[in-house]
């Protein structure tokens, strides 16, 4: 398990299910002009997603997929909590860049 040193609870992002540290608040980024996005997958399920430069508390799984990507030019893989394995979002990558799209209601700013 990856250890992320905690110094100030307000500066971290936690899994809403188990309170595992997922990322730092300073890892929030804008992609396509915004940090937060609303998307609907091909099954009609809506997601409110926030973009993060890194999420070291996530495990990445599955093959890289280009189909149905929400960010043009990026492949996606699943991102889950490394502690409880709750699906937290997606890891988006291309040959030059990567970021995480985390489901807002599955993360929290307090443990």
DSSP file (Angstrom, degrees, kcal/mol; ACC not computed):
  #  RESIDUE AA STRUCTURE BP1 BP2  ACC     N-H-->O    O-->H-N    N-H-->O    O-->H-N    TCO  KAPPA ALPHA  PHI   PSI    X-CA   Y-CA   Z-CA
    1    1 A X              0   0    0      0, 0.0     2,-0.3     0, 0.0    56,-0.1   0.000 360.0 360.0 360.0 137.9    0.0    0.0    0.0
    2    2 A X        -     0   0    0     54,-0.2     2,-0.5     1,-0.0    80,-0.0  -0.596 360.0-143.2 -77.3 132.7    1.3    3.5   -0.9
    3    3 A X        -     0   0    0     -2,-0.3     2,-0.5     2,-0.0    -1,-0.0  -0.864  12.7-169.1-100.0 127.5    1.8    5.8    2.1
    4    4 A X        -     0   0    0     -2,-0.5     2,-0.2    17,-0.0    17,-0.1  -0.974  27.6-124.2-113.7 117.5    1.0    9.5    1.7
    5    5 A X        -     0   0    0     -2,-0.5     2,-0.5     1,-0.1    -2,-0.0  -0.418  22.9-147.3 -65.7 126.6    2.2   11.5    4.6
    6    6 A X        +     0   0    0     -2,-0.2     3,-0.1     1,-0.1    -1,-0.1  -0.836  34.7 152.4 -98.9 128.0   -0.6   13.5    6.2
    7    7 A X  S    S+     0   0    0     -2,-0.5     2,-0.3     1,-0.3    -1,-0.1   0.613  74.1  19.2-121.7 -28.7    0.2   16.9    7.7
    8    8 A X    >   -     0   0    0      1,-0.1     3,-2.4     0, 0.0    -1,-0.3  -0.907  63.7-146.7-149.0 114.1   -3.0   18.8    7.5
    9    9 A X  G >  S+     0   0    0     -2,-0.3     3,-1.4     1,-0.3    -1,-0.1   0.806  98.1  61.0 -52.3 -34.4   -6.4   17.1    7.0
   10   10 A X  G 3  S+     0   0    0      1,-0.3    -1,-0.3   100,-0.1   100,-0.0   0.648  96.8  60.5 -70.5 -14.0   -7.7   20.0    4.9
   11   11 A X  G <  S+     0   0    0     -3,-2.4    14,-2.4    13,-0.1    15,-0.5   0.374  95.8  75.4 -96.4   6.7   -5.0   19.5    2.2
   12   12 A X  E <   -A   24   0A   0     -3,-1.4     2,-0.5    97,-0.4    12,-0.3  -0.809  66.9-138.6-119.4 159.2   -6.0   15.9    1.3
   13   13 A X  E     -A   23   0A   0     10,-2.9     9,-3.5    -2,-0.3    10,-1.6  -0.961  28.3-163.9-112.4 131.4   -8.7   14.2   -0.7
   14   14 A X  E     -AB  21 108A   0     94,-3.7    94,-2.4    -2,-0.5     2,-0.3  -0.795  27.9-101.0-117.7 155.4  -10.1   11.0    0.9
   15   15 A X  E  >  - B   0 107A   0      5,-2.5     4,-2.1    -2,-0.3    92,-0.2  -0.611  28.5-143.0 -67.8 129.7  -12.2    8.1   -0.3
   16   16 A X  T  4 S+     0   0    0     90,-2.3    91,-0.2    -2,-0.3    -1,-0.1   0.703  96.4  51.2 -70.8 -19.4  -15.8    8.7    0.9
   17   17 A X  T  4 S+     0   0    0     89,-0.4    -1,-0.2     3,-0.1    90,-0.1   0.916 132.3   4.1 -83.1 -47.1  -16.2    5.0    1.6
   18   18 A X  T  4 S-     0   0    0      2,-0.1    -2,-0.2    68,-0.0    -1,-0.1   0.452  90.1-119.1-123.6  -3.3  -13.2    4.2    3.8
   19   19 A X     <  +     0   0    0     -4,-2.1     2,-0.1     1,-0.2    -3,-0.1   0.641  54.7 158.3  69.9  17.4  -11.3    7.5    4.3
   20   20 A X        -     0   0    0      1,-0.1    -5,-2.5    -6,-0.1     2,-0.4  -0.480  52.5-104.1 -65.1 140.8   -8.1    6.3    2.6
   21   21 A X  E     +A   14   0A   0     -7,-0.2    -7,-0.3     1,-0.2    -1,-0.1  -0.564  46.1 170.8 -68.8 125.5   -6.0    9.3    1.4
   22   22 A X  E     -     0   0A   0     -9,-3.5    35,-2.5    -2,-0.4    36,-0.3   0.793  55.8 -28.4-104.6 -41.6   -6.5    9.5   -2.4
   23   23 A X  E     -A   13   0A   0    -10,-1.6   -10,-2.9    32,-0.2     2,-0.3  -0.895  63.8 -90.2-159.9-177.6   -4.8   12.7   -3.4
   24   24 A X  E >   -A   12   0A   0     30,-0.3     3,-2.0   -12,-0.3   -12,-0.3  -0.859  29.7-125.1-107.5 147.8   -3.9   16.2   -2.3
   25   25 A X  G >  S+     0   0    0    -14,-2.4     3,-1.6    -2,-0.3   -13,-0.1   0.829 111.4  64.2 -58.6 -31.4   -6.1   19.2   -2.8
   26   26 A X  G 3  S+     0   0    0    -15,-0.5    -1,-0.3     1,-0.3   -14,-0.1   0.583  87.3  71.7 -70.6  -8.7   -3.2   20.9   -4.6
   27   27 A X  G <   +     0   0    0     -3,-2.0    26,-3.3    27,-0.1    -1,-0.3   0.497  68.8 119.3 -84.5  -4.1   -3.5   18.2   -7.3
   28   28 A X  B <   +C   52   0B   0     -3,-1.6     2,-0.3    24,-0.2    24,-0.3  -0.405  42.2 173.8 -61.0 135.3   -6.8   19.7   -8.6
   29   29 A X        -     0   0    0     22,-2.2     2,-0.4     6,-0.1    22,-0.4  -0.896  31.8-115.0-137.1 166.7   -6.3   20.8  -12.2
   30   30 A X        -     0   0    0     -2,-0.3     2,-0.4    20,-0.1     5,-0.3  -0.892  25.5-173.8-102.2 136.6   -8.4   22.1  -15.1
   31   31 A X  B >  S-I   34   0C   0      3,-2.6     3,-1.2    -2,-0.4    20,-0.1  -1.000  76.6  -0.8-128.0 131.8   -8.9   20.0  -18.2
   32   32 A X  T 3  S-     0   0    0     -2,-0.4    -1,-0.1     1,-0.2     3,-0.1   0.870 137.5 -51.3  53.9  38.6  -10.6   21.5  -21.2
   33   33 A X  T 3  S+     0   0    0      1,-0.1     2,-0.3    -3,-0.1    -1,-0.2   0.462 123.5  69.9  86.8   2.5  -11.1   24.8  -19.2
   34   34 A X  B <   -I   31   0C   0     -3,-1.2    -3,-2.6     1,-0.1    -1,-0.1  -0.999  60.7-147.1-152.4 149.5  -12.7   23.3  -16.0
   35   35 A X  S    S+     0   0    0     -2,-0.3    16,-1.9    -5,-0.3     2,-0.3   0.903  91.8  49.6 -75.5 -44.8  -11.9   21.2  -13.0
   36   36 A X  E     +D   50   0B   0     14,-0.2     2,-0.3    65,-0.0    14,-0.2  -0.755  66.2 177.6-104.3 143.4  -15.4   19.7  -12.8
   37   37 A X  E     -D   49   0B   0     12,-2.7    12,-3.0    -2,-0.3     2,-0.5  -0.972  22.7-139.2-139.8 151.1  -17.3   18.1  -15.6
   38   38 A X  E     +D   48   0B   0     -2,-0.3     2,-0.3    10,-0.2    10,-0.2  -0.969  31.2 170.9-111.9 127.6  -20.7   16.4  -16.0
   39   39 A X  E     -D   47   0B   0      8,-2.7     8,-3.2    -2,-0.5     2,-0.4  -0.926  25.5-148.9-134.0 157.3  -20.8   13.3  -18.2
   40   40 A X  E     -D   46   0B   0     -2,-0.3     6,-0.2     6,-0.3     2,-0.0  -0.998  20.2-140.4-125.5 127.8  -23.2   10.5  -19.1
   41   41 A X    >   -     0   0    0      4,-2.7     3,-2.4    -2,-0.4    27,-0.0  -0.281  36.4 -92.5 -80.6 172.9  -21.8    7.1  -20.0
   42   42 A X  T 3  S+     0   0    0      1,-0.3    -1,-0.1     2,-0.1    26,-0.0   0.664 126.0  59.0 -61.2 -15.4  -23.3    4.9  -22.8
   43   43 A X  T 3  S-     0   0    0      2,-0.1    -1,-0.3     0, 0.0     3,-0.1   0.370 120.8-106.4 -93.3   3.6  -25.6    3.2  -20.2
   44   44 A X  S <  S+     0   0    0     -3,-2.4     2,-0.5     1,-0.3    -2,-0.1   0.544  72.4 142.9  85.6   7.5  -27.2    6.6  -19.3
   45   45 A X        -     0   0    0     -4,-0.0    -4,-2.7     1,-0.0     2,-0.3  -0.719  42.1-141.5 -85.7 126.9  -25.4    6.9  -15.9
   46   46 A X  E     -D   40   0B   0     -2,-0.5     2,-0.4    -6,-0.2    -6,-0.3  -0.664  17.3-169.7 -91.6 142.7  -24.5   10.5  -15.1
   47   47 A X  E     -D   39   0B   0     -8,-3.2    -8,-2.7    -2,-0.3     2,-0.6  -0.991  19.7-151.1-131.8 139.6  -21.2   11.4  -13.4
   48   48 A X  E     -D   38   0B   0     -2,-0.4    56,-2.9   -10,-0.2     2,-0.4  -0.961  32.2-171.1-106.0 113.3  -19.9   14.6  -11.9
   49   49 A X  E     -DE  37 103B   0    -12,-3.0   -12,-2.7    -2,-0.6     2,-0.4  -0.879  17.8-158.9-117.7 136.0  -16.1   14.3  -12.3
   50   50 A X  E     -DE  36 102B   0     52,-3.0    52,-2.9    -2,-0.4     2,-0.4  -0.912  21.9-127.6-110.0 142.5  -13.2   16.4  -10.9
   51   51 A X  E     - E   0 101B   0    -16,-1.9   -22,-2.2   -22,-0.4     2,-0.4  -0.725  25.6-177.9 -95.8 136.7   -9.8   16.4  -12.6
   52   52 A X  E     -CE  28 100B   0     48,-2.6    48,-3.1    -2,-0.4   -24,-0.2  -0.993  30.3-139.7-133.9 137.8   -6.6   15.7  -10.6
   53   53 A X  S    S+     0   0    0    -26,-3.3     2,-0.3    -2,-0.4   -25,-0.1   0.831  90.8   2.3 -64.8 -32.0   -3.0   15.7  -11.8
   54   54 A X        -     0   0    0    -27,-0.2   -30,-0.3   -30,-0.2    -1,-0.2  -0.991  50.0-172.0-153.4 154.3   -2.3   12.7   -9.6
   55   55 A X    >   +     0   0    0     -2,-0.3     3,-1.9   -32,-0.1   -32,-0.2  -0.621   9.4 177.2-147.8  79.8   -4.2   10.3   -7.3
   56   56 A X  T 3  S+     0   0    0      1,-0.3   -54,-0.2    -2,-0.1   -33,-0.2   0.628  76.5  65.7 -67.2 -14.1   -1.6    8.1   -5.6
   57   57 A X  T 3  S+     0   0    0    -35,-2.5    25,-2.7   -37,-0.1     2,-0.4   0.318  88.4  90.5 -88.2   8.6   -4.3    6.4   -3.4
   58   58 A X  E <   -F   81   0B   0     -3,-1.9     2,-0.4   -36,-0.3    23,-0.2  -0.824  65.7-145.8-105.5 143.9   -5.9    4.9   -6.5
   59   59 A X  E     -F   80   0B   0     21,-3.2    21,-2.6    -2,-0.4     2,-0.4  -0.859  18.4-141.0 -98.0 143.0   -5.2    1.6   -8.2
   60   60 A X  E     +F   79   0B   0     -2,-0.4     2,-0.3    19,-0.2    19,-0.2  -0.879  27.6 169.3-106.3 135.0   -5.5    1.5  -12.0
   61   61 A X  E     +F   78   0B   0     17,-2.0    17,-1.6    -2,-0.4    -2,-0.0  -0.942  27.8  41.9-143.1 165.5   -7.0   -1.5  -13.7
   62   62 A X  E    S-     0   0B   0     -2,-0.3     2,-0.1    15,-0.2     3,-0.1   0.097  85.6 -60.2  85.3 161.5   -8.3   -2.7  -17.0
   63   63 A X  E     -     0   0B   0      1,-0.1     2,-0.3    14,-0.1    15,-0.1  -0.457  62.8 -93.8 -74.6 149.4   -7.0   -2.3  -20.5
   64   64 A X  E     -     0   0B   0     -2,-0.1     2,-0.4    13,-0.1    13,-0.2  -0.499  47.6-160.8 -65.5 127.3   -6.6    1.2  -21.9
   65   65 A X  E     -F   76   0B   0     11,-2.3    11,-2.5    -2,-0.3    -1,-0.0  -0.922  26.7-178.6-116.8 136.0   -9.8    2.0  -23.8
   66   66 A X    >   +     0   0    0     -2,-0.4     3,-1.4     9,-0.2    -1,-0.1   0.687  58.8 100.4 -97.9 -26.5  -10.3    4.7  -26.5
   67   67 A X  T 3  S+     0   0    0      1,-0.3     9,-0.1     9,-0.1    -2,-0.1  -0.345  95.0   1.9 -64.1 137.4  -14.0    4.0  -27.0
   68   68 A X  T 3  S+     0   0    0      1,-0.2    -1,-0.3    -2,-0.1   -26,-0.1   0.702  86.2 166.9  61.7  23.6  -16.4    6.4  -25.3
   69   69 A X    <   -     0   0    0     -3,-1.4    -1,-0.2     1,-0.1     3,-0.1  -0.417  33.4-150.4 -67.4 145.5  -13.7    8.5  -23.8
   70   70 A X  S    S+     0   0    0      1,-0.2     2,-0.5    -2,-0.1    -1,-0.1   0.556  85.9  59.0 -90.6 -10.7  -14.9   11.9  -22.4
   71   71 A X  S >  S-     0   0    0      3,-0.2     3,-2.1     0, 0.0    -1,-0.2  -0.930  91.8-125.3-125.5 106.9  -11.6   13.6  -23.2
   72   72 A X  T 3  S+     0   0    0     -2,-0.5     3,-0.1     1,-0.3    -2,-0.1  -0.175  94.1  19.6 -53.4 133.2  -10.6   13.5  -26.9
   73   73 A X  T 3  S+     0   0    0      1,-0.2     2,-0.4    -7,-0.1    -1,-0.3   0.416 104.0 105.7  87.5  -0.7   -7.2   12.0  -27.5
   74   74 A X    <   -     0   0    0     -3,-2.1     2,-0.3    -8,-0.1    -3,-0.2  -0.915  58.4-146.0-115.7 139.1   -7.1   10.2  -24.1
   75   75 A X  E     - G   0  93B   0     18,-3.2    18,-2.5    -2,-0.4     2,-0.3  -0.671  23.2-142.9 -89.1 154.3   -7.4    6.5  -23.4
   76   76 A X  E     +FG  65  92B   0    -11,-2.5   -11,-2.3    -2,-0.3     2,-0.3  -0.913  20.4 178.1-124.6 151.6   -9.1    5.6  -20.1
   77   77 A X  E     - G   0  91B   0     14,-1.7    14,-2.8    -2,-0.3   -15,-0.2  -0.931  41.2 -89.2-137.6 160.3   -8.7    2.9  -17.4
   78   78 A X  E     -FG  61  90B   0    -17,-1.6   -17,-2.0    -2,-0.3     2,-0.5  -0.456  32.6-156.0 -73.0 143.5  -10.6    2.4  -14.1
   79   79 A X  E     +FG  60  89B   0     10,-2.6     9,-2.3   -19,-0.2    10,-1.7  -0.989  18.2 175.0-121.8 123.0   -9.3    4.1  -11.0
   80   80 A X  E     -FG  59  87B   0    -21,-2.6   -21,-3.2    -2,-0.5     7,-0.2  -0.885  41.2 -87.8-126.4 155.7  -10.3    2.5   -7.6
   81   81 A X  E  >  -F   58   0B   0      5,-2.4     4,-1.4    -2,-0.3   -23,-0.2  -0.424  31.7-141.0 -60.4 131.1   -9.4    3.1   -4.0
   82   82 A X  T  4 S+     0   0    0    -25,-2.7    -1,-0.2     2,-0.1   -24,-0.1   0.655  97.6  42.9 -71.0 -14.6   -6.3    1.2   -3.2
   83   83 A X  T  4 S+     0   0    0    -26,-0.3    -1,-0.1     3,-0.1   -25,-0.1   0.908 132.2  12.2 -95.1 -57.7   -7.7    0.4    0.3
   84   84 A X  T  4 S-     0   0    0      2,-0.1    -2,-0.1   -64,-0.0    -3,-0.0   0.528  91.3-128.3-103.5  -8.0  -11.4   -0.6   -0.2
   85   85 A X     <  +     0   0    0     -4,-1.4     2,-0.2     1,-0.2    -3,-0.1   0.629  47.9 160.6  70.8  17.0  -11.4   -1.0   -4.0
   86   86 A X        -     0   0    0      1,-0.1    -5,-2.4    -6,-0.1     2,-0.5  -0.482  51.5-107.0 -64.4 136.7  -14.4    1.3   -4.5
   87   87 A X  E     +G   80   0B   0     -7,-0.2    -7,-0.3     1,-0.2    -1,-0.1  -0.566  45.8 171.3 -67.0 116.8  -14.6    2.6   -8.1
   88   88 A X  E     -     0   0B   0     -9,-2.3    15,-3.5    -2,-0.5     2,-0.3   0.578  51.0 -77.9-105.0 -14.6  -13.6    6.3   -7.7
   89   89 A X  E     -GH  79 102B   0    -10,-1.7   -10,-2.6    13,-0.3     2,-0.3  -0.980  59.4 -48.9 155.8-142.0  -13.2    7.3  -11.4
   90   90 A X  E     -GH  78 101B   0     11,-2.3    11,-2.9    -2,-0.3     2,-0.6  -0.954  25.8-134.7-139.1 151.4  -10.9    6.9  -14.3
   91   91 A X  E     -GH  77 100B   0    -14,-2.8   -14,-1.7    -2,-0.3     2,-0.5  -0.945  26.9-161.7-103.4 121.0   -7.2    7.4  -15.2
   92   92 A X  E     +GH  76  99B   0      7,-3.2     7,-2.3    -2,-0.6     2,-0.3  -0.904  17.9 163.6-108.5 131.7   -6.9    9.2  -18.5
   93   93 A X  E     +GH  75  98B   0    -18,-2.5   -18,-3.2    -2,-0.5     5,-0.2  -0.996  18.5 175.3-147.4 150.2   -3.7    9.0  -20.5
   94   94 A X        -     0   0    0      3,-2.5     3,-0.1    -2,-0.3   -20,-0.1  -0.697  58.8 -77.6-132.8-167.5   -2.1    9.6  -23.9
   95   95 A X  S    S+     0   0    0     -2,-0.2     3,-0.1     1,-0.2   -21,-0.1   0.724 128.3  29.6 -69.7 -18.8    1.5    9.4  -25.0
   96   96 A X  S    S+     0   0    0      1,-0.2     2,-0.3     0, 0.0    -1,-0.2   0.572 121.8  21.0-114.4 -12.7    2.4   12.8  -23.5
   97   97 A X        -     0   0    0     -3,-0.1    -3,-2.5     2,-0.0     2,-0.3  -0.960  49.4-168.8-155.6 160.7    0.1   13.3  -20.5
   98   98 A X  E     + H   0  93B   0     -2,-0.3     2,-0.3    -5,-0.2    -5,-0.2  -0.983  10.0 164.2-152.0 159.6   -2.1   11.7  -17.8
   99   99 A X  E     - H   0  92B   0     -7,-2.3    -7,-3.2    -2,-0.3     2,-0.4  -0.961  31.7-111.3-163.0 169.3   -4.7   12.8  -15.2
  100  100 A X  E     -EH  52  91B   0    -48,-3.1   -48,-2.6    -2,-0.3     2,-0.6  -0.896  11.1-156.1-110.1 138.7   -7.4   11.3  -13.0
  101  101 A X  E     -EH  51  90B   0    -11,-2.9   -11,-2.3    -2,-0.4     2,-0.4  -0.929  23.3-168.0-109.5 102.4  -11.1   12.1  -13.4
  102  102 A X  E     -EH  50  89B   0    -52,-2.9   -52,-3.0    -2,-0.6     2,-0.5  -0.759  26.7-114.1 -99.9 138.1  -12.5   11.3   -9.9
  103  103 A X  E >   -E   49   0B   0    -15,-3.5     3,-2.3    -2,-0.4     4,-0.3  -0.566  25.3-142.8 -72.1 116.7  -16.3   11.0   -9.2
  104  104 A X  G >  S+     0   0    0    -56,-2.9     3,-1.2    -2,-0.5    -1,-0.2   0.830  96.0  51.4 -54.9 -41.8  -17.0   14.0   -6.9
  105  105 A X  G 3  S+     0   0    0    -57,-0.4    -1,-0.3     1,-0.2    -2,-0.1   0.440 105.5  57.8 -81.6   4.9  -19.5   12.2   -4.7
  106  106 A X  G <  S+     0   0    0     -3,-2.3   -90,-2.3   -18,-0.2   -89,-0.4   0.353 104.6  56.2-109.6   3.2  -17.1    9.3   -4.0
  107  107 A X  E <   -B   15   0A   0     -3,-1.2     2,-0.3    -4,-0.3   -92,-0.2  -0.877  63.9-170.6-127.1 163.3  -14.4   11.5   -2.6
  108  108 A X  E     -B   14   0A   0    -94,-2.4   -94,-3.7    -2,-0.3    -3,-0.0  -0.973  29.5-131.8-150.7 162.4  -14.3   14.0    0.3
  109  109 A X  S    S+     0   0    0     -2,-0.3     2,-0.4   -96,-0.2   -97,-0.4   0.487  91.8  55.2 -96.7  -5.3  -12.1   16.6    1.9
  110  110 A X              0   0    0    -96,-0.1   -96,-0.1     1,-0.0   -91,-0.1  -0.982 360.0 360.0-127.3 142.3  -12.4   15.4    5.5
  111  111 A X              0   0    0     -2,-0.4    -1,-0.0   -98,-0.0   -98,-0.0   0.504 360.0 360.0 -67.2 360.0  -11.6   11.8    6.7
